[in-house]
Amino acid sequence: MRRLSPAYNLHLQAMKTLLVTLVLLVATQKNFAQGSNDLAGNELKGRVRIVTEQLFYDGQKKCGMKTVDKYNGKGYLTEEVHNDYMLKLNVKKRLKYDTMSNGNIARVSEYDDSEHLVHTIDYVYDGENRVTMEIDNRWVGTDSTKSKKEFQYDSSGHRIQETNYTAGTPDLTTDHTYDNKGRIIKTRSYDKAGKTIMLYDYDYIAYDAWVHCEKQSRGVRTHYFRSLDTLGTPVKQTTYMNDFSKETIENYSDFDAHGNWLKLIVTGNLAEPYSITRTIGYYDKKR
């Protein structure tokens, strides 16, 4: 499920003056999901083949952005094309997967629209086929950066800790806590000095989807409240800042036969409301 970031809301507010630079939808920037495929990471259900999203603003009359994502039969993102019509910018990436004999992904390679290799992630597994390490290489022009992540699991197989290394030095550690149903209830991130720099707390009712999330990041507190339908699918999210002044209201509707939303309307304390419509194609014939 796509989430528009506060940074992107600023981008929308600045559209009319054109005094902006491209800010991608942070919540839709795909990390190379491992253990759970990209469809699951984006809360998409069914054997999705392609997702086309269009963002409309100015009274729903103008399409400001369009994104097309393509997935393979295993649920991994293979191509993303992002068009910003206002800024006349186009961003495209293609992903290639190298797999081992047991089907585990050994490497993901990302290519830009000129087919230049710009990013790779290599995966290391333990005896239970759980990812224990990701080795990340990125290239921007002639510059390159290398980092890695190490993962630890509890006896139930839940990922409980992630440690990020840059230039061989640990600089970020994230701990996860789960309830007795295996739902994540707490996340804490610490810098290399051990200072808490970000935390998340989740509350649930009877479903696997959370209904309240409190985020604190460097002194800024944000509350997210979600309404669920009778199947436990989020249909509305309201976001509040520190003083509980309303920031955004997201309403999801027009769900297809798989339970994926096809329309999102965002209102609240924005320069102007906007909406996103989705068209989803599947590998099977169910619509």
N, C-alpha and C positions, 0 to 999 in steps of 0.2 A: 504494500500500500504506500503510495507516494506521500511524502511529507514535505511541504514547502518550508524552507528554513527562514528564520528572521532575516538573514542576509539577503535571501531572495525577495522577501517582502520589501526591503529597501530598494532593491532593483526595480520592482514594479512601481514604487512611488516616484522613482527618477526617470521613468520611461519618457514622460511628456517633455522633459527638458533636454533629453538626449545626453545629459551629463553623467553618463554611466559607463561602466565597463561590464563585460559579461560576467555574471555570477551564475554558475550552474546550480541546479537544484540539488542542494547538498544531500537531501534525503534520498535522492535517486542516483547519486553517484555510486556505482556498483563496486563494492569490494569483491574480491574473488572469494565467494562463499565456499567453504569447504566443510564436508560433513553434512551440511544442509545445503541443497542447491540454491541457485539464484532465484528460482521461482518462490521457494519457501522464504528466502530472505526478503523478498518483496511482497510477501503475503498474497501471492497469486495461486489460485487453485486450479487443478486440472492440468492436462498436457498442453500447456500454452505454447504456441508456435511464434506468434508475433503480437505485439502490443503497440498501438498507435495512440498517442496522447496529444491533444491540442488544447492550448491554454487561450482562453478568450477574456478580453477586458473591454473597457469602454462600453459598458452596457451590453456586454456579450456580443458586440457587433464585429470586433476585430480579433483575428487569430494572431496572437503575439508570438507564440512559440509552438513548435511541433517536435515531438520526439518519437522515434520508431525504434523499438527494441525487438531483436530476434533471438529466439532460444532454440537450442537443439533438443533432440528427443529425450535427453537425460535431465533437462531443466536448467541447463547452463546458458548464460548469455553469450551469444556469438557475435553480435553486431549491435551497435547503437549509433543512431544518427540524430543529432540535435540541431534544430534550426531556430535561430532567433531572427524573426522577420523584421522587427523594429531596428535592430542593430546590424542587420544583414550579415550575420555571422553563422557559419556552419561548422559543427564539430562532429567528427565521425571517428569511431574506433571499431576495430575488429579483434576478436579474441580467438586464439588457437589453443587447443588442449592436447597435451601429450599424456597418454595414459600408460600405466603399467599392465602387466599380464593379468592382474587380478581386478582390473578396472579402476583402480585408484588413480586420481589425477597426479601426475608427477610434476608437471609444469604448466602454467598458464602464461601465454605470451600475448601482449597487447600491441597492436599496430595502429598507427594513426592513418589519416586519410591519404597520405602519400606512401602508405605501406612501409613506413619506417618503424622498426622495433623500438618502442618507447618504455616498455615495462614488462618485467617477468616476475613471477613468483614460483619458487621451487618448494615442494612439500616433502616433509619427512614424517613417517608414520611409526607407530608402535606396533606391538604384536597383535593388538585388537583393532587395527586399521583406524586408529584415531590419529589425527594430525598432532604431532608434538612440536613441529617447527615449520615456520614459513621464512624463506629467504627471499628478500625483496630487492630488486634492482630497478632503478628508474633512470631514464636518460632525458635530458632537456638540452637539445643542441649537442654541444660537446661535453656538457657537464653530466656527471652521473652521481647518484647517491645509492648507498647500500645499507640496508637495515635487516633486522630479523625479529621474529616473534617466537617465543617459546610458550607452550601450553601445558597446563597440568589439569588432571581430572580426578574426581572423587570415585568411590567404589561403585557408584551407580552410573558412571560414565558421563556425568555432567562436567562441562568445562568450568573449573573454579578459579583459574588464574591465568592471566596472560602477562608476559613480560616482554617489553619492547626494547631492543638494543639498537643504538645508532653508533657507528664507528666502534663497535665492540663494547660499548658501555651501556648498562641498563639505565634508561631514562624515563620509563613509564611502566607502572605495574597496575593491573586492574584485577580486582577480586570480585567474584560473583557468588551470591548466596541463593539457595533454592528452598522452596517449601516442600512438604512431604508428598506433593503431587508432581514434583519436578518442574514447577513454574519458578522463573527467576523473580526474586523479591527484592534483591538489593545488589547494587553495583557500586564499587568504590575504586577510584583511580588516584594513584599517588605519583608524584614526581620523584626524581632521583634522590631528593633530600628526605623523602617520606611524607611530604606534605600532601594532604588531600586536595586535589584540584578539581575533581568532579565526582558527583554522586547521584545515583538514581535510587528511588524507592518506589515499589509497585504494590498496588492493592488489587485484589481480585474478589469476584463473587463466586458463582458456580461454574464459570467457564474458564477456558485456558487464556482468553484475552483479558488483559488488565483493564480496569475501569478508572484507575487514578494512578498517575505517575508524578512524582515530585523530583525535579532536577535542580541541582545546585552546582553552578560552575563559576569559580572565581568570584564569589560574593553575589552572584545573580541567581535568584530563585525563580523557577517557572513551574506552574502546575498545569497538568493536562488531565482533563476529565473526558471519559468516553462513555457513550450510551451504546448498549448492545441490543440486537434483536433477539428473538426467541431461540435462534440457533447459535447465539454467542458471537455474531459478526458485528464489528464496530460499524455504526451507522452515523455517528456524530461525535465530533471532538471539539471541545472548547478549551482554549489556552488562556491562562492568566499569568501576569507577571508578578513581581514581588508584592505589590500592594493590592493584588487581586483586581486591578483594572483589566477589563477584558481586552485581549489582544486579537484573537481570531476565533471564528466559529467555522468548522468544516462539516458540511452535510454531504453524506454519501448516499447515492440512490441509483435506481435503474440497474439492479443486480441481475446478472445473467444466470443461466441454468447451473453454472458451477459455483455461484456465490460471489463472483467478482464484480465490484462496482464499475459502472460505466459512466457515472457523472458525479462530479465533486463541485460544490459551490462554496466559496470562501468569502465570508463577510466579517465585519468587526472593525477594529481600529486600523483600517488600511486607507491608503490614499484613494483607492477605489476597489470595489469587489471584483472578483474574477472567478472563472470556472474552468474546470478541466473535463473534457470528454474523452472517453476511451473506446477504442474498437479493438476487440480481442479475437484473434484467430487461433484455432486449436488443431492439433494433429488428429484428434478423433472427430467424429461427426456431430457430437453433442454441442448444442448451441444454447 
